[in-house]
Amino acid sequence: MTNELTEALTKEQNETKVKQQLPEVTARGCSKLCCFRGFFLIALQAHILFKPTLEQQKKNSELDETLLNGDFVVRYDVKREATAGDIQIVNGYFVHYFAPQEMPVFPKNVIFVIDRSGSMAGRKIEQTRDALLKILQDLRQEDHFSFITFNHKVVEWKSSLLPASEENVASAAALVQTLTARGGTDISGALLAAVGVLDKAEGLPEHSVSMIILLTDGQPTSGERNVEVIQENVQKAINGNYALFCLGFGFDVSYKFLEKMALSNGGIARRIYENADAALQLQGFYQEVATPILMQIEMQYPENSIEGLTKNNFKLFFEGSEIIVSGKISNELDILPVEIKAQSHTSNLTLKEEANVKEKEQVFQNQRYIFGNFIERLWAYLTIQQLLEKA
């Protein structure tokens, strides 16, 4: 950070300390960034220099004190030349980054299961309405969707999924506007109802991805209340056919219950913080899962030459995310072959790549800013994380 910028960020005017808003900056280059547990490991350095003037930072250039409070944002992308991803090797450990781009998107069949129990009253239900209205606008025309709302009673908006036409989206938006919060919390009944709607759905695209997104802030207080029984029943009902994503609202939610249920059904869980912009968080989460581009991804490596391989089979891949696989090369390999098999919207894919072990090792030999064992540490982190998820 320059001295000028430091001074601008802390300048006092009329005995009032003012924080300045920095204009958004977009930087695209060939920097490769790996982040885990606070470690940022840069394979190729990039330098960004930005010196905003005081006028650039003002909300209104004509008024001295109308300044914004914000962050300095740098966005980067990774240059990937190989279609099968990028492989790095250091000290006998390898890491494989796979993030395909510009591929056709699978149509989605999504059911939003919305908690409208009494604990959602007030700000939570207001933010939920705002978020759902934004999410509805992000649906693609080839998508299908529906809503299930629940408290101690489960209410299906429609008996089947509807295409995301302008008329249907407008009808759903009108429903969202009427959401109110009262009563108990029958999570089990709502999820089983959602599975039932997907099971009997007709006329859906042949190659599409079906998912359930649960939003709740509480523990089950109506219907089945034993969380272990709920987890077992939901997993049995879904039977690997759909992905379940769970969003836990607030600090009182039973997040471990939601996380286990999501991980057991091919999804993920996220905690939504009420004090922050919950509507923005919900929309951001939806954007993470809104563009599925690959299914049934299997990343294959030579069995007799790799030890401690981390997870290498994935049910879904969403655009903008990244698959990371790591392991230890157990013997003297000259070439590390990689084969990726997956199903896209239009075809079955097979991607192949070969990494020259010695050449890959040599890349990092003279880079002083690289931790010598950073790939081993990444392998250890991924291994522990995945063992915790299995537990």
Backbone torsions as a table, in degrees:
resi	resn	phi	psi	omega
1	MET	NA	132.7	-178.6
2	THR	-74.6	160.5	177.2
3	ASN	-62.2	-37.9	-179.5
4	GLU	-62.2	-41.7	-179.0
5	LEU	-69.7	-39.5	177.8
6	THR	-60.0	-43.5	179.7
7	GLU	-66.1	-38.6	-178.5
8	ALA	-66.3	-34.1	-177.5
9	LEU	-74.6	-18.9	-175.6
10	THR	-121.3	10.6	-176.3
11	LYS	-65.3	136.2	178.0
12	GLU	-101.0	132.6	177.5
13	GLN	-126.0	127.2	-179.7
14	ASN	53.1	42.2	177.5
15	GLU	64.2	17.6	177.4
16	THR	-118.7	124.3	-179.9
17	LYS	-77.5	127.5	-173.6
18	VAL	-119.0	130.0	173.6
19	LYS	-94.1	136.9	-172.6
20	GLN	-100.3	145.3	175.6
21	GLN	-88.8	130.0	177.5
22	LEU	-96.5	135.4	176.9
23	PRO	-59.7	148.8	-178.4
24	GLU	-68.1	136.3	-179.0
25	VAL	-118.5	132.9	175.2
26	THR	-113.6	126.2	178.8
27	ALA	-125.9	123.8	178.0
28	ARG	-121.9	130.3	180.0
29	GLY	-157.2	-156.3	-177.5
30	CYS	-110.1	25.0	175.3
31	SER	-71.1	138.7	176.3
32	LYS	-113.0	122.3	-172.3
33	LEU	-120.9	126.3	175.1
34	CYS	-116.6	125.2	-176.6
35	CYS	-122.3	124.0	171.8
36	PHE	-152.5	129.3	178.4
37	ARG	51.9	37.0	175.8
38	GLY	89.3	-4.8	177.8
39	PHE	-90.3	129.8	176.6
40	PHE	-115.0	115.5	-172.2
41	LEU	-113.9	111.8	-172.5
42	ILE	-104.9	122.6	-179.1
43	ALA	-84.9	-36.2	177.1
44	LEU	-130.0	126.6	-174.5
45	GLN	-77.5	148.5	172.4
46	ALA	-138.5	141.6	-178.2
47	HIS	-117.2	130.1	-179.6
48	ILE	-118.2	123.3	179.7
49	LEU	-119.4	124.0	-177.6
50	PHE	-139.7	123.4	-179.7
51	LYS	-124.1	88.0	-179.7
52	PRO	-75.1	141.6	173.7
53	THR	-80.0	166.0	178.1
54	LEU	-62.2	-37.2	180.0
55	GLU	-65.0	-35.9	-179.9
56	GLN	-64.6	-25.7	-174.3
57	GLN	-92.0	-6.4	-177.0
58	LYS	-85.9	140.3	174.3
59	LYS	-67.0	-39.7	176.6
60	ASN	-131.5	113.1	-174.0
61	SER	-64.1	-17.6	-178.1
62	GLU	-88.4	-14.6	-179.3
63	LEU	-113.5	124.6	-173.6
64	ASP	-65.3	-32.4	-170.4
65	GLU	-105.2	6.2	179.7
66	THR	-92.5	79.1	-177.8
67	LEU	-113.0	154.3	-178.3
68	LEU	-97.8	153.8	176.2
69	ASN	-108.8	110.7	-174.7
70	GLY	-153.9	-166.1	-176.0
71	ASP	-117.5	155.3	172.0
72	PHE	-88.2	112.8	-172.4
73	VAL	-108.3	125.8	174.3
74	VAL	-117.0	122.1	177.6
75	ARG	-107.6	137.2	-178.7
76	TYR	-132.6	159.5	173.1
77	ASP	-130.3	163.2	-177.7
78	VAL	-108.8	130.9	178.2
79	LYS	-81.4	114.9	-178.6
80	ARG	-119.2	113.0	-177.4
81	GLU	-89.5	-31.0	-177.7
82	ALA	-91.4	134.0	-177.9
83	THR	-67.9	-26.0	-179.8
84	ALA	-88.9	8.9	175.7
85	GLY	100.3	-166.4	-175.5
86	ASP	-124.1	136.2	-179.8
87	ILE	-118.1	131.7	175.3
88	GLN	-121.4	141.8	-177.8
89	ILE	-133.4	127.3	177.7
90	VAL	-142.7	127.1	174.1
91	ASN	52.5	39.5	175.5
92	GLY	85.5	-1.5	176.9
93	TYR	-110.6	144.4	178.0
94	PHE	-124.0	155.6	172.1
95	VAL	-135.3	136.8	-176.7
96	HIS	-119.5	118.4	177.8
97	TYR	-101.4	127.6	-178.8
98	PHE	-130.5	116.1	-178.5
99	ALA	-148.1	77.6	-179.7
100	PRO	-64.8	152.2	-177.4
101	GLN	-131.8	163.7	173.4
102	GLU	55.0	48.6	177.2
103	MET	-114.3	154.1	179.9
104	PRO	-63.0	145.3	-175.5
105	VAL	-95.4	136.0	174.1
106	PHE	-68.4	138.9	168.9
107	PRO	-62.8	149.5	-178.2
108	LYS	-111.7	145.2	169.0
109	ASN	-119.7	104.6	-170.3
110	VAL	-123.9	133.7	174.2
111	ILE	-114.3	122.3	176.6
112	PHE	-91.0	121.2	-179.8
113	VAL	-107.1	107.9	-167.1
114	ILE	-109.7	122.9	176.4
115	ASP	-75.0	122.3	175.8
116	ARG	-124.2	32.9	178.5
117	SER	-73.0	172.6	-175.0
118	GLY	-59.5	-30.9	-178.7
119	SER	-70.3	-12.4	177.9
120	MET	-87.6	0.0	-175.7
121	ALA	-63.1	152.8	175.9
122	GLY	86.9	-133.0	-172.9
123	ARG	-61.8	-36.4	-176.5
124	LYS	-62.9	-46.9	-178.1
125	ILE	-70.8	-31.6	175.2
126	GLU	-63.3	-46.0	-179.6
127	GLN	-67.8	-34.7	177.3
128	THR	-62.8	-44.7	177.8
129	ARG	-59.5	-46.4	-179.0
130	ASP	-60.3	-43.6	-178.2
131	ALA	-65.7	-44.0	-178.8
132	LEU	-64.4	-35.6	177.6
133	LEU	-63.4	-38.9	177.5
134	LYS	-69.9	-41.8	-178.9
135	ILE	-63.0	-39.1	179.1
136	LEU	-57.9	-36.1	-180.0
137	GLN	-70.6	-17.3	-178.5
138	ASP	-92.0	-5.5	178.4
139	LEU	-67.2	142.8	176.6
140	ARG	-88.8	156.7	-176.7
141	GLN	-63.1	-28.6	-179.7
142	GLU	-82.7	-5.4	178.9
143	ASP	-78.5	158.7	171.7
144	HIS	-124.9	148.5	-174.1
145	PHE	-154.4	165.8	172.0
146	SER	-163.4	171.2	178.6
147	PHE	-123.7	143.8	165.7
148	ILE	-127.6	123.1	176.4
149	THR	-108.8	150.0	-177.1
150	PHE	-150.8	146.0	160.3
151	ASN	-130.5	-114.7	171.5
152	HIS	-81.5	-9.0	174.0
153	LYS	-119.5	147.8	178.9
154	VAL	-106.2	127.0	-177.5
155	VAL	-122.3	120.3	175.3
156	GLU	-89.6	125.4	178.4
157	TRP	-61.7	-47.7	176.4
158	LYS	-134.8	157.4	-179.9
159	SER	-79.5	-9.5	179.0
160	SER	-145.9	168.3	178.4
161	LEU	-78.0	145.6	-179.4
162	LEU	-111.8	146.6	172.6
163	PRO	-65.4	149.7	-175.2
164	ALA	-82.3	58.1	175.8
165	SER	-77.8	166.4	179.5
166	GLU	-59.9	-40.7	-178.8
167	GLU	-64.3	-46.1	-178.4
168	ASN	-68.8	-38.0	177.3
169	VAL	-63.9	-41.1	178.5
170	ALA	-64.8	-39.0	177.8
171	SER	-64.8	-40.6	177.9
172	ALA	-65.5	-39.1	178.6
173	ALA	-62.5	-37.7	177.3
174	ALA	-64.4	-38.0	176.7
175	LEU	-63.9	-45.4	-178.0
176	VAL	-58.3	-38.0	-178.8
177	GLN	-62.5	-23.1	-176.1
178	THR	-95.2	0.3	-176.2
179	LEU	-61.8	128.6	174.3
180	THR	-128.4	163.9	-174.6
181	ALA	-118.9	125.2	174.7
182	ARG	-169.0	158.0	172.9
183	GLY	92.2	-169.4	-176.9
184	GLY	-87.0	-161.7	-172.7
185	THR	-137.3	100.8	178.9
186	ASP	-103.7	78.1	-178.2
187	ILE	-65.0	-43.2	-177.3
188	SER	-60.2	-49.4	-179.2
189	GLY	-60.7	-38.6	-178.5
190	ALA	-67.9	-43.8	-178.8
191	LEU	-68.1	-41.7	178.7
192	LEU	-65.2	-34.8	175.6
193	ALA	-64.4	-40.3	179.0
194	ALA	-63.5	-42.7	177.5
195	VAL	-61.6	-40.3	178.9
196	GLY	-61.6	-39.7	178.2
197	VAL	-63.4	-42.6	179.1
198	LEU	-68.0	-38.3	-178.8
199	ASP	-61.3	-38.3	-175.7
200	LYS	-98.9	6.4	-178.2
201	ALA	-65.6	140.1	178.7
202	GLU	-126.3	156.1	175.9
203	GLY	75.0	15.9	177.8
204	LEU	-80.8	154.5	178.0
205	PRO	-55.4	142.1	-176.3
206	GLU	-60.3	-46.0	177.8
207	HIS	-106.2	95.5	-178.7
208	SER	-147.3	166.9	-178.4
209	VAL	-114.2	124.1	179.3
210	SER	-103.8	136.9	-176.9
211	MET	-148.0	155.5	175.3
212	ILE	-120.0	132.4	177.7
213	ILE	-118.5	112.6	-178.6
214	LEU	-98.8	130.5	174.5
215	LEU	-121.7	118.0	-179.4
216	THR	-149.1	156.5	178.3
217	ASP	-119.1	3.3	-173.2
218	GLY	-135.8	-177.5	174.0
219	GLN	-95.7	158.1	-179.8
220	PRO	-64.4	125.8	178.6
221	THR	-121.5	-6.1	177.8
222	SER	-132.8	158.0	-177.8
223	GLY	66.4	-142.1	176.8
224	GLU	-70.9	126.8	-175.7
225	ARG	-110.1	-14.8	179.4
226	ASN	-76.9	114.4	-173.1
227	VAL	-64.6	-34.4	178.9
228	GLU	-67.0	-38.5	177.1
229	VAL	-66.9	-40.8	177.9
230	ILE	-60.4	-47.6	179.6
231	GLN	-57.9	-44.6	-178.7
232	GLU	-65.7	-44.7	-178.2
233	ASN	-66.7	-40.5	-179.8
234	VAL	-66.5	-43.5	179.5
235	GLN	-63.2	-40.3	178.0
236	LYS	-64.6	-40.3	-179.4
237	ALA	-68.6	-43.7	-178.7
238	ILE	-69.1	-41.4	173.8
239	ASN	54.1	35.7	177.1
240	GLY	75.7	4.6	-175.9
241	ASN	-85.1	-25.2	-175.8
242	TYR	-133.1	161.9	174.9
243	ALA	-100.9	138.8	179.3
244	LEU	-115.2	122.9	177.5
245	PHE	-113.2	130.7	-176.2
246	CYS	-117.6	130.3	178.2
247	LEU	-115.9	118.0	-179.8
248	GLY	-98.0	122.8	-173.8
249	PHE	-95.1	122.2	172.9
250	GLY	85.5	-178.5	-174.3
251	PHE	-89.6	-16.5	-176.0
252	ASP	-90.5	-6.0	-175.8
253	VAL	-67.4	147.9	175.3
254	SER	-80.3	82.0	-170.2
255	TYR	-69.4	-36.6	180.0
256	LYS	-61.7	-37.7	176.5
257	PHE	-61.0	-46.5	179.9
258	LEU	-67.3	-39.9	-177.7
259	GLU	-64.8	-45.3	179.3
260	LYS	-62.9	-40.4	-179.5
261	MET	-65.1	-39.7	179.3
262	ALA	-68.8	-47.7	-178.1
263	LEU	-63.5	-30.7	179.7
264	SER	-74.1	-11.5	-175.7
265	ASN	-128.0	35.1	171.3
266	GLY	71.1	17.3	-179.6
267	GLY	-122.2	-162.7	177.8
268	ILE	-136.9	163.2	176.3
269	ALA	-116.6	149.8	176.6
270	ARG	-137.2	146.7	174.8
271	ARG	-98.3	129.7	178.9
272	ILE	-101.8	120.6	-176.2
273	TYR	-90.8	122.2	-173.9
274	GLU	-67.3	-33.6	-176.3
275	ASN	-70.8	-25.8	176.6
276	ALA	-87.1	-174.6	-179.9
277	ASP	-77.0	92.6	-175.8
278	ALA	-63.9	-38.2	179.4
279	ALA	-60.9	-42.0	179.0
280	LEU	-67.2	-39.0	178.2
281	GLN	-63.7	-42.3	179.7
282	LEU	-64.6	-42.9	179.3
283	GLN	-66.7	-38.7	178.0
284	GLY	-63.1	-42.0	176.9
285	PHE	-62.1	-44.7	-178.4
286	TYR	-61.0	-37.7	179.4
287	GLN	-64.7	-27.3	176.9
288	GLU	-64.0	-36.2	-173.9
289	VAL	-110.2	11.0	-174.0
290	ALA	-83.2	-16.0	-173.8
291	THR	-128.4	71.6	175.3
292	PRO	-70.8	128.3	-177.4
293	ILE	-121.7	-15.1	177.7
294	LEU	-140.3	149.1	175.2
295	MET	-130.2	155.0	173.9
296	GLN	51.0	59.2	-178.9
297	ILE	-86.5	127.6	177.5
298	GLU	-127.1	121.0	-178.7
299	MET	-108.1	115.1	-171.0
300	GLN	-107.5	138.8	178.7
301	TYR	-133.2	160.1	-179.2
302	PRO	-61.1	118.5	-172.7
303	GLU	-61.6	-39.3	-174.1
304	ASN	-81.6	-3.0	-175.2
305	SER	-118.9	-2.0	-176.6
306	ILE	-123.4	132.1	175.4
307	GLU	-116.0	153.3	173.6
308	GLY	58.2	37.9	-178.3
309	LEU	-66.3	131.0	176.2
310	THR	-76.8	-179.8	-175.6
311	LYS	-52.6	129.5	-177.5
312	ASN	-129.6	10.0	173.9
313	ASN	-123.2	130.9	-174.8
314	PHE	-136.5	135.3	-176.1
315	LYS	-75.9	-41.4	-176.6
316	LEU	-136.4	149.5	172.4
317	PHE	-132.5	130.5	-177.7
318	PHE	-107.9	141.7	179.8
319	GLU	-59.2	136.7	-179.3
320	GLY	94.2	-10.7	176.5
321	SER	-98.2	-171.5	-177.1
322	GLU	-151.8	136.6	173.7
323	ILE	-96.2	133.0	178.5
324	ILE	-125.2	123.6	177.7
325	VAL	-123.8	138.0	-177.9
326	SER	-138.7	158.6	178.9
327	GLY	-172.6	179.3	-179.1
328	LYS	-112.9	130.1	177.7
329	ILE	-79.4	115.6	-167.8
330	SER	-85.5	-18.9	177.9
331	ASN	-141.2	-178.8	-174.5
332	GLU	-75.8	92.0	176.5
333	LEU	-95.9	135.6	171.4
334	ASP	-86.7	-37.3	-178.2
335	ILE	-127.8	129.7	174.7
336	LEU	-102.2	105.3	179.2
337	PRO	-84.3	144.1	178.3
338	VAL	-131.7	136.4	175.6
339	GLU	-131.4	129.6	-179.4
340	ILE	-117.5	126.4	175.9
341	LYS	-117.2	135.0	-177.8
342	ALA	-158.8	165.8	177.7
343	GLN	-113.9	121.4	175.2
344	SER	-98.9	-179.8	-178.4
345	HIS	-65.2	-28.7	-173.8
346	THR	-108.8	-17.8	-175.0
347	SER	-166.1	172.5	170.5
348	ASN	-90.2	131.4	-175.4
349	LEU	-106.9	143.7	168.9
350	THR	-133.7	116.0	-179.2
351	LEU	-115.5	137.9	-178.3
352	LYS	-127.2	147.8	179.7
353	GLU	-150.9	146.7	175.1
354	GLU	-127.7	131.0	-179.7
355	ALA	-111.2	126.7	174.3
356	ASN	-76.6	112.2	-171.3
357	VAL	-60.6	-47.6	-177.0
358	LYS	-64.9	-40.7	179.3
359	GLU	-65.7	-41.3	178.7
360	LYS	-65.0	-39.9	177.8
361	GLU	-63.0	-38.0	-175.1
362	GLN	-67.9	-27.6	-176.7
363	VAL	-55.7	-37.5	-172.9
364	PHE	-100.5	3.1	-174.7
365	GLN	-62.6	-40.2	-173.9
366	ASN	-106.6	16.0	-179.1
367	GLN	-96.3	99.6	-174.2
368	ARG	-68.1	-24.4	-176.7
369	TYR	-81.5	-0.8	177.8
370	ILE	-96.5	130.7	172.3
371	PHE	-64.8	131.5	-175.0
372	GLY	-58.9	-30.0	-177.0
373	ASN	-114.5	28.5	-171.0
374	PHE	-67.6	-32.3	178.8
375	ILE	-73.3	-35.9	174.8
376	GLU	-61.5	-39.8	178.4
377	ARG	-67.4	-38.5	176.6
378	LEU	-64.6	-42.8	176.6
379	TRP	-58.7	-44.5	179.8
380	ALA	-63.8	-41.2	179.6
381	TYR	-62.8	-47.9	-179.7
382	LEU	-62.5	-41.0	-179.8
383	THR	-61.6	-47.9	-179.5
384	ILE	-64.7	-43.6	-180.0
385	GLN	-59.5	-44.0	-177.4
386	GLN	-72.5	-32.9	175.0
387	LEU	-65.8	-38.1	177.4
388	LEU	-65.4	-39.8	177.8
389	GLU	-63.9	-40.0	177.6
390	LYS	-65.0	-36.7	-180.0
391	ALA	-67.1	NA	NA
